[in-house]
Amino acid sequence: MEKFDVYGVCNPLIDLLSHIPDSFLKKRGIEKNIMHLISLEEQQELLLALTAEKLSVEFAAGGSGANSMIGIAQLGGRTAFSGKIGRDEHGKIYREKLEDLGVSACLAEGEGSTGSSLVLVSDDGCRTMNTYLGMSQELQAPDIDPEVIEASKYLYLTGYLWDTDSQKKAVRTALDEAKRVETKVALSLSDPFCVTRHKEDFKSLLQGYVSMVFSNQEEAFTLLDTNVTQEAVDIMSKWTETVVLTLGANGAIISHLGQTYYIDPLPIRVEDTTGAGDAFAAGFLFGMTHEFSPLESGRIGAALAGAVIEQTGSRFQGHAHSLIHEKLGITL
């Protein structure tokens, strides 16, 4: 069995990306800068509305966990990714694009539509996701490969998985397997929407299984019912060995085995924040699985996230090694 740095499991989604004025959201009563779960019909109505207003749409293979696995691969890491797609054209394209981007595609298939996320990007770079989960909701325990878990340094899961009963059962089975074979678990809280819905479950996961947690400030505050950043870090640090708390334009705080590191923000021009958190997780996980310190790993994450924010789309389009060397003086 091939060895992997990180094995990601998440919802595989075709990304549909469109730049819109805030008036588009206000007109339809859509709350800005969070993820909304919608039906396929609702998504199609929004696509028709975009066409009517002559707003273009771009397509890409995406989903939060896949974006992170692709980012690690760009940096030179070895990654695998599991999720459930449909036996349709979108599913075929998704598998091909994932492999082309250097990720081992351990994808299950089912009879139904591949999931998709309509990402509406405002003028200030904020992204509002309107997601139809499709076949990704049908993920089952046998769809996550125990051999790949054992062959990986980290199993990376996202809060987006915590939706249907079959997904939850699949995640719990994977977590138990990771514990059995001593593969570390990293969890992204993903979105305040997810945290609000599954607060107690997420606390239980952090205390029972997770070695590393990724969270932004709003997600942490929602989870822990606090608005004090240091308190949020302190609480999660008691539950897990590594806490990565991103602070948007203010950088990030990392707590690892009792040591705290502050990651200064890099000067960037905001174009589109889609995928920034996924990129930070990719950079940090790459660093921590390649003998970089937590501080260096955080700086790699910040540089990759900053590069993603300066462009349209959820992944860095350039040469990642050159980016890290140019921004940080670090040779990968």
C-alpha positions as a Markdown table, in Angstrom:
| # | Residue | x | y | z |
|---|---|---|---|---|
| 1 | Met | 0.0 | 0.0 | 0.0 |
| 2 | Glu | 1.3 | 3.5 | -1.0 |
| 3 | Lys | 2.0 | 5.7 | 2.0 |
| 4 | Phe | 0.2 | 9.1 | 2.3 |
| 5 | Asp | 0.8 | 12.2 | 4.4 |
| 6 | Val | -2.9 | 13.0 | 4.7 |
| 7 | Tyr | -6.1 | 11.1 | 3.8 |
| 8 | Gly | -8.9 | 13.5 | 3.4 |
| 9 | Val | -12.6 | 12.7 | 3.6 |
| 10 | Cys | -15.3 | 15.2 | 2.8 |
| 11 | Asn | -18.1 | 16.0 | 0.4 |
| 12 | Pro | -16.9 | 15.9 | -3.2 |
| 13 | Leu | -18.6 | 18.9 | -4.9 |
| 14 | Ile | -18.4 | 20.5 | -8.3 |
| 15 | Asp | -17.8 | 24.2 | -7.6 |
| 16 | Leu | -19.9 | 26.7 | -9.6 |
| 17 | Leu | -18.3 | 30.1 | -9.0 |
| 18 | Ser | -19.8 | 33.5 | -9.8 |
| 19 | His | -18.9 | 37.1 | -8.8 |
| 20 | Ile | -22.0 | 39.0 | -7.8 |
| 21 | Pro | -23.0 | 42.4 | -6.3 |
| 22 | Asp | -24.4 | 42.3 | -2.8 |
| 23 | Ser | -27.8 | 43.4 | -4.3 |
| 24 | Phe | -28.1 | 39.9 | -5.8 |
| 25 | Leu | -28.1 | 38.4 | -2.3 |
| 26 | Lys | -30.3 | 41.0 | -0.8 |
| 27 | Lys | -32.9 | 40.7 | -3.5 |
| 28 | Arg | -33.2 | 37.0 | -2.7 |
| 29 | Gly | -32.9 | 37.2 | 1.1 |
| 30 | Ile | -29.7 | 35.1 | 1.1 |
| 31 | Glu | -27.5 | 35.6 | 4.2 |
| 32 | Lys | -24.0 | 36.5 | 3.2 |
| 33 | Asn | -20.7 | 34.7 | 3.9 |
| 34 | Ile | -22.0 | 31.4 | 5.2 |
| 35 | Met | -22.9 | 28.0 | 3.7 |
| 36 | His | -26.6 | 27.3 | 2.8 |
| 37 | Leu | -27.8 | 23.8 | 2.1 |
| 38 | Ile | -30.3 | 24.0 | -0.8 |
| 39 | Ser | -32.2 | 21.6 | -3.1 |
| 40 | Leu | -31.1 | 21.0 | -6.7 |
| 41 | Glu | -34.2 | 23.0 | -7.9 |
| 42 | Glu | -33.2 | 26.0 | -5.7 |
| 43 | Gln | -29.7 | 25.9 | -7.1 |
| 44 | Gln | -31.0 | 25.8 | -10.6 |
| 45 | Glu | -33.2 | 28.8 | -9.9 |
| 46 | Leu | -30.2 | 30.7 | -8.7 |
| 47 | Leu | -28.2 | 29.7 | -11.9 |
| 48 | Leu | -31.1 | 31.0 | -14.0 |
| 49 | Ala | -31.1 | 34.3 | -12.1 |
| 50 | Leu | -27.4 | 34.7 | -12.7 |
| 51 | Thr | -27.9 | 34.1 | -16.4 |
| 52 | Ala | -30.7 | 36.7 | -16.4 |
| 53 | Glu | -28.4 | 39.2 | -14.8 |
| 54 | Lys | -25.6 | 38.3 | -17.2 |
| 55 | Leu | -23.3 | 37.1 | -14.4 |
| 56 | Ser | -20.9 | 34.4 | -15.5 |
| 57 | Val | -20.2 | 31.0 | -13.8 |
| 58 | Glu | -16.9 | 29.1 | -13.7 |
| 59 | Phe | -16.6 | 25.3 | -13.0 |
| 60 | Ala | -14.0 | 23.4 | -11.0 |
| 61 | Ala | -13.7 | 20.2 | -9.0 |
| 62 | Gly | -14.0 | 21.2 | -5.3 |
| 63 | Gly | -15.3 | 20.7 | -1.9 |
| 64 | Ser | -13.4 | 21.8 | 1.2 |
| 65 | Gly | -11.5 | 18.6 | 2.0 |
| 66 | Ala | -10.5 | 18.1 | -1.6 |
| 67 | Asn | -9.2 | 21.6 | -1.9 |
| 68 | Ser | -6.9 | 20.9 | 1.1 |
| 69 | Met | -5.7 | 17.6 | -0.3 |
| 70 | Ile | -5.0 | 19.3 | -3.7 |
| 71 | Gly | -3.1 | 22.1 | -1.8 |
| 72 | Ile | -0.9 | 19.6 | 0.0 |
| 73 | Ala | -0.2 | 17.8 | -3.3 |
| 74 | Gln | 0.8 | 21.2 | -4.9 |
| 75 | Leu | 3.4 | 21.6 | -2.1 |
| 76 | Gly | 4.8 | 18.2 | -2.7 |
| 77 | Gly | 2.9 | 16.0 | -0.3 |
| 78 | Arg | 1.2 | 12.7 | -0.9 |
| 79 | Thr | -2.6 | 12.7 | -0.4 |
| 80 | Ala | -5.7 | 10.6 | -1.0 |
| 81 | Phe | -9.3 | 11.7 | -0.9 |
| 82 | Ser | -12.6 | 9.8 | -0.4 |
| 83 | Gly | -16.2 | 10.9 | -0.8 |
| 84 | Lys | -19.2 | 9.8 | -2.8 |
| 85 | Ile | -20.0 | 11.0 | -6.3 |
| 86 | Gly | -22.7 | 10.1 | -8.8 |
| 87 | Arg | -22.3 | 7.9 | -11.9 |
| 88 | Asp | -22.8 | 11.0 | -14.0 |
| 89 | Glu | -20.8 | 13.4 | -16.2 |
| 90 | His | -19.9 | 15.6 | -13.2 |
| 91 | Gly | -18.7 | 12.6 | -11.3 |
| 92 | Lys | -16.5 | 11.5 | -14.1 |
| 93 | Ile | -15.0 | 15.0 | -14.5 |
| 94 | Tyr | -14.5 | 15.2 | -10.8 |
| 95 | Arg | -12.4 | 12.0 | -10.6 |
| 96 | Glu | -10.3 | 13.0 | -13.6 |
| 97 | Lys | -9.6 | 16.4 | -12.3 |
| 98 | Leu | -8.6 | 15.2 | -8.8 |
| 99 | Glu | -6.1 | 12.7 | -10.2 |
| 100 | Asp | -4.8 | 15.3 | -12.7 |
| 101 | Leu | -4.1 | 17.5 | -9.6 |
| 102 | Gly | -2.0 | 14.8 | -7.9 |
| 103 | Val | -4.5 | 13.4 | -5.5 |
| 104 | Ser | -5.2 | 9.7 | -5.3 |
| 105 | Ala | -9.0 | 9.5 | -5.9 |
| 106 | Cys | -10.5 | 6.8 | -3.6 |
| 107 | Leu | -14.0 | 7.8 | -4.6 |
| 108 | Ala | -17.2 | 5.8 | -4.1 |
| 109 | Glu | -20.0 | 6.0 | -6.6 |
| 110 | Gly | -23.8 | 5.8 | -6.3 |
| 111 | Glu | -26.9 | 6.2 | -8.4 |
| 112 | Gly | -27.7 | 9.9 | -8.3 |
| 113 | Ser | -26.3 | 13.3 | -9.0 |
| 114 | Thr | -22.8 | 14.4 | -8.0 |
| 115 | Gly | -23.0 | 17.2 | -5.4 |
| 116 | Ser | -22.4 | 20.8 | -6.4 |
| 117 | Ser | -21.8 | 24.2 | -4.6 |
| 118 | Leu | -22.8 | 27.5 | -6.2 |
| 119 | Val | -20.3 | 29.9 | -4.6 |
| 120 | Leu | -21.4 | 33.6 | -4.9 |
| 121 | Val | -18.4 | 35.9 | -4.4 |
| 122 | Ser | -19.2 | 39.5 | -3.3 |
| 123 | Asp | -17.2 | 42.6 | -4.2 |
| 124 | Asp | -15.4 | 42.4 | -0.8 |
| 125 | Gly | -14.3 | 38.8 | -1.5 |
| 126 | Cys | -16.8 | 37.2 | 0.9 |
| 127 | Arg | -18.2 | 33.9 | -0.3 |
| 128 | Thr | -21.7 | 32.7 | 0.1 |
| 129 | Met | -22.1 | 29.0 | -0.7 |
| 130 | Asn | -25.4 | 27.5 | -1.9 |
| 131 | Thr | -24.8 | 23.8 | -1.7 |
| 132 | Tyr | -26.7 | 20.8 | -3.1 |
| 133 | Leu | -25.0 | 17.8 | -1.5 |
| 134 | Gly | -26.3 | 15.2 | -3.9 |
| 135 | Met | -24.6 | 11.7 | -3.6 |
| 136 | Ser | -22.1 | 13.0 | -1.0 |
| 137 | Gln | -24.9 | 12.7 | 1.6 |
| 138 | Glu | -25.0 | 8.9 | 0.9 |
| 139 | Leu | -21.4 | 8.3 | 2.2 |
| 140 | Gln | -21.3 | 5.0 | 4.1 |
| 141 | Ala | -18.7 | 3.3 | 6.3 |
| 142 | Pro | -17.3 | 1.0 | 3.5 |
| 143 | Asp | -16.7 | 4.1 | 1.3 |
| 144 | Ile | -13.7 | 5.1 | 3.6 |
| 145 | Asp | -10.8 | 2.7 | 3.0 |
| 146 | Pro | -9.3 | 1.4 | 6.3 |
| 147 | Glu | -6.0 | 0.4 | 4.5 |
| 148 | Val | -5.6 | 4.1 | 3.4 |
| 149 | Ile | -6.2 | 5.3 | 7.0 |
| 150 | Glu | -3.5 | 3.0 | 8.2 |
| 151 | Ala | -1.1 | 4.1 | 5.4 |
| 152 | Ser | -1.6 | 7.8 | 6.3 |
| 153 | Lys | 0.0 | 10.1 | 8.9 |
| 154 | Tyr | -3.2 | 12.0 | 9.3 |
| 155 | Leu | -6.9 | 11.4 | 8.6 |
| 156 | Tyr | -8.4 | 14.8 | 7.8 |
| 157 | Leu | -12.2 | 15.2 | 8.3 |
| 158 | Thr | -14.4 | 18.3 | 7.9 |
| 159 | Gly | -17.5 | 19.4 | 9.8 |
| 160 | Tyr | -19.4 | 19.4 | 6.5 |
| 161 | Leu | -19.6 | 15.6 | 6.8 |
| 162 | Trp | -21.7 | 15.7 | 9.9 |
| 163 | Asp | -25.1 | 15.8 | 8.2 |
| 164 | Thr | -26.9 | 12.5 | 7.4 |
| 165 | Asp | -27.0 | 9.4 | 9.7 |
| 166 | Ser | -25.0 | 7.4 | 7.1 |
| 167 | Gln | -22.3 | 10.1 | 7.0 |
| 168 | Lys | -22.0 | 10.2 | 10.8 |
| 169 | Lys | -21.8 | 6.4 | 11.0 |
| 170 | Ala | -19.1 | 6.4 | 8.3 |
| 171 | Val | -17.1 | 9.1 | 10.2 |
| 172 | Arg | -17.4 | 7.3 | 13.5 |
| 173 | Thr | -16.2 | 4.1 | 11.9 |
| 174 | Ala | -13.2 | 5.9 | 10.4 |
| 175 | Leu | -12.4 | 7.6 | 13.7 |
| 176 | Asp | -12.4 | 4.3 | 15.5 |
| 177 | Glu | -10.2 | 2.7 | 12.8 |
| 178 | Ala | -7.8 | 5.7 | 13.0 |
| 179 | Lys | -7.5 | 5.3 | 16.8 |
| 180 | Arg | -6.9 | 1.5 | 16.4 |
| 181 | Val | -4.0 | 2.0 | 14.0 |
| 182 | Glu | -2.7 | 5.1 | 15.7 |
| 183 | Thr | -3.2 | 7.4 | 12.7 |
| 184 | Lys | -3.7 | 11.0 | 14.0 |
| 185 | Val | -7.0 | 12.8 | 13.2 |
| 186 | Ala | -7.3 | 16.4 | 12.0 |
| 187 | Leu | -10.7 | 18.1 | 12.0 |
| 188 | Ser | -11.9 | 21.3 | 10.3 |
| 189 | Leu | -14.9 | 22.9 | 12.0 |
| 190 | Ser | -15.7 | 24.1 | 8.4 |
| 191 | Asp | -18.5 | 26.7 | 8.9 |
| 192 | Pro | -20.4 | 28.5 | 11.7 |
| 193 | Phe | -23.5 | 26.9 | 10.2 |
| 194 | Cys | -22.1 | 23.4 | 10.8 |
| 195 | Val | -21.0 | 24.3 | 14.3 |
| 196 | Thr | -24.4 | 25.7 | 15.3 |
| 197 | Arg | -26.1 | 22.5 | 14.1 |
| 198 | His | -23.7 | 20.1 | 15.7 |
| 199 | Lys | -22.1 | 21.8 | 18.6 |
| 200 | Glu | -22.2 | 19.0 | 21.2 |
| 201 | Asp | -21.1 | 16.4 | 18.7 |
| 202 | Phe | -18.1 | 18.5 | 17.6 |
| 203 | Lys | -17.1 | 19.0 | 21.3 |
| 204 | Ser | -17.2 | 15.2 | 21.8 |
| 205 | Leu | -15.1 | 14.6 | 18.7 |
| 206 | Leu | -12.5 | 17.1 | 19.8 |
| 207 | Gln | -12.3 | 15.5 | 23.3 |
| 208 | Gly | -12.3 | 11.9 | 22.2 |
| 209 | Tyr | -10.5 | 11.6 | 18.8 |
| 210 | Val | -8.9 | 14.7 | 17.4 |
| 211 | Ser | -5.2 | 15.6 | 17.5 |
| 212 | Met | -5.5 | 18.8 | 15.4 |
| 213 | Val | -8.4 | 21.2 | 15.0 |
| 214 | Phe | -8.7 | 24.0 | 12.4 |
| 215 | Ser | -11.2 | 26.8 | 13.2 |
| 216 | Asn | -11.8 | 30.4 | 12.4 |
| 217 | Gln | -12.7 | 32.9 | 15.1 |
| 218 | Glu | -16.4 | 32.8 | 14.5 |
| 219 | Glu | -16.6 | 29.0 | 14.5 |
| 220 | Ala | -14.6 | 28.8 | 17.7 |
| 221 | Phe | -16.8 | 31.4 | 19.4 |
| 222 | Thr | -19.9 | 29.6 | 18.3 |
| 223 | Leu | -18.6 | 26.3 | 19.5 |
| 224 | Leu | -17.5 | 27.5 | 22.9 |
| 225 | Asp | -20.0 | 30.3 | 23.6 |
| 226 | Thr | -17.3 | 32.9 | 24.2 |
| 227 | Asn | -16.1 | 36.0 | 22.4 |
| 228 | Val | -12.6 | 35.9 | 23.9 |
| 229 | Thr | -10.0 | 34.6 | 21.5 |
| 230 | Gln | -7.5 | 33.4 | 24.1 |
| 231 | Glu | -10.2 | 31.6 | 26.1 |
| 232 | Ala | -11.2 | 29.7 | 22.9 |
| 233 | Val | -7.6 | 28.7 | 22.3 |
| 234 | Asp | -7.1 | 27.6 | 25.9 |
| 235 | Ile | -10.3 | 25.5 | 26.0 |
| 236 | Met | -9.5 | 23.7 | 22.8 |
| 237 | Ser | -5.9 | 23.2 | 23.8 |
| 238 | Lys | -7.1 | 21.1 | 26.7 |
| 239 | Trp | -8.9 | 18.8 | 24.3 |
| 240 | Thr | -6.4 | 18.4 | 21.5 |
| 241 | Glu | -2.7 | 18.7 | 21.0 |
| 242 | Thr | -2.8 | 21.2 | 18.1 |
| 243 | Val | -5.2 | 24.2 | 17.7 |
| 244 | Val | -5.0 | 26.3 | 14.6 |
| 245 | Leu | -7.2 | 29.4 | 15.0 |
| 246 | Thr | -7.3 | 31.7 | 11.9 |
| 247 | Leu | -8.2 | 35.3 | 12.5 |
| 248 | Gly | -8.8 | 36.6 | 9.0 |
| 249 | Ala | -6.9 | 39.7 | 8.2 |
| 250 | Asn | -5.2 | 39.5 | 11.7 |
| 251 | Gly | -3.3 | 36.3 | 11.0 |
| 252 | Ala | -3.6 | 33.2 | 13.1 |
| 253 | Ile | -2.8 | 31.7 | 16.5 |
| 254 | Ile | -1.4 | 28.2 | 16.8 |
| 255 | Ser | -1.2 | 26.2 | 20.1 |
| 256 | His | 0.9 | 23.0 | 19.9 |
| 257 | Leu | 1.7 | 20.9 | 23.0 |
| 258 | Gly | 1.4 | 23.9 | 25.3 |
| 259 | Gln | 3.4 | 26.3 | 23.1 |
| 260 | Thr | 1.6 | 29.3 | 21.5 |
| 261 | Tyr | 2.7 | 30.8 | 18.1 |
| 262 | Tyr | 1.3 | 33.9 | 16.4 |
| 263 | Ile | 1.3 | 33.9 | 12.6 |
| 264 | Asp | 1.5 | 37.5 | 11.3 |
| 265 | Pro | -0.7 | 38.3 | 8.4 |
| 266 | Leu | 0.9 | 38.8 | 5.0 |
| 267 | Pro | 0.0 | 42.0 | 3.0 |
| 268 | Ile | -2.5 | 40.8 | 0.4 |
| 269 | Arg | -5.1 | 42.2 | -2.0 |
| 270 | Val | -8.5 | 40.6 | -1.4 |
| 271 | Glu | -10.0 | 39.2 | -4.6 |
| 272 | Asp | -11.9 | 36.1 | -3.4 |
| 273 | Thr | -11.8 | 34.4 | 0.0 |
| 274 | Thr | -13.2 | 31.1 | -1.3 |
| 275 | Gly | -10.9 | 28.3 | -0.2 |
| 276 | Ala | -8.6 | 30.4 | 2.1 |
| 277 | Gly | -9.3 | 28.2 | 5.1 |
| 278 | Asp | -8.7 | 25.1 | 3.1 |
| 279 | Ala | -5.4 | 26.5 | 1.8 |
| 280 | Phe | -4.2 | 27.3 | 5.3 |
| 281 | Ala | -5.0 | 23.8 | 6.4 |
| 282 | Ala | -3.2 | 22.4 | 3.4 |
| 283 | Gly | 0.0 | 24.4 | 4.2 |
| 284 | Phe | -0.1 | 23.7 | 7.9 |
| 285 | Leu | -0.6 | 19.9 | 7.4 |
| 286 | Phe | 2.1 | 19.8 | 4.7 |
| 287 | Gly | 4.5 | 21.5 | 7.1 |
| 288 | Met | 3.7 | 19.3 | 10.1 |
| 289 | Thr | 4.0 | 16.1 | 8.0 |
| 290 | His | 7.4 | 17.2 | 6.6 |
| 291 | Glu | 9.4 | 18.1 | 9.7 |
| 292 | Phe | 8.7 | 21.8 | 9.7 |
| 293 | Ser | 8.0 | 23.5 | 13.1 |
| 294 | Pro | 4.5 | 24.6 | 14.0 |
| 295 | Leu | 5.6 | 28.2 | 13.4 |
| 296 | Glu | 7.0 | 27.4 | 9.9 |
| 297 | Ser | 4.0 | 25.3 | 9.1 |
| 298 | Gly | 1.7 | 28.2 | 10.1 |
| 299 | Arg | 3.6 | 30.6 | 7.9 |
| 300 | Ile | 3.4 | 28.1 | 4.9 |
| 301 | Gly | -0.4 | 27.9 | 5.5 |
| 302 | Ala | -0.7 | 31.7 | 5.7 |
| 303 | Ala | 1.3 | 32.2 | 2.5 |
| 304 | Leu | -0.8 | 29.7 | 0.5 |
| 305 | Ala | -4.0 | 31.1 | 1.9 |
| 306 | Gly | -3.0 | 34.6 | 1.0 |
| 307 | Ala | -2.1 | 33.6 | -2.6 |
| 308 | Val | -5.6 | 31.9 | -2.9 |
| 309 | Ile | -7.3 | 35.1 | -1.7 |
| 310 | Glu | -5.5 | 37.2 | -4.3 |
| 311 | Gln | -7.0 | 35.3 | -7.1 |
| 312 | Thr | -10.5 | 34.0 | -8.2 |
| 313 | Gly | -11.2 | 30.4 | -7.3 |
| 314 | Ser | -10.6 | 28.1 | -4.4 |
| 315 | Arg | -7.0 | 26.9 | -5.2 |
| 316 | Phe | -3.7 | 28.5 | -5.9 |
| 317 | Gln | -3.1 | 28.6 | -9.7 |
| 318 | Gly | 0.7 | 29.1 | -9.7 |
| 319 | His | 3.8 | 27.1 | -8.6 |
| 320 | Ala | 3.5 | 26.5 | -4.9 |
| 321 | His | 7.3 | 25.9 | -4.3 |
| 322 | Ser | 8.2 | 29.2 | -5.9 |
| 323 | Leu | 5.5 | 31.0 | -3.9 |
| 324 | Ile | 6.7 | 29.7 | -0.5 |
| 325 | His | 10.4 | 30.4 | -1.4 |
| 326 | Glu | 9.5 | 33.9 | -2.6 |
| 327 | Lys | 7.2 | 34.8 | 0.3 |
| 328 | Leu | 9.0 | 33.1 | 3.2 |
| 329 | Gly | 12.5 | 32.1 | 2.0 |
| 330 | Ile | 11.7 | 28.5 | 2.8 |
| 331 | Thr | 12.8 | 25.8 | 0.3 |
| 332 | Leu | 10.4 | 22.8 | 0.2 |
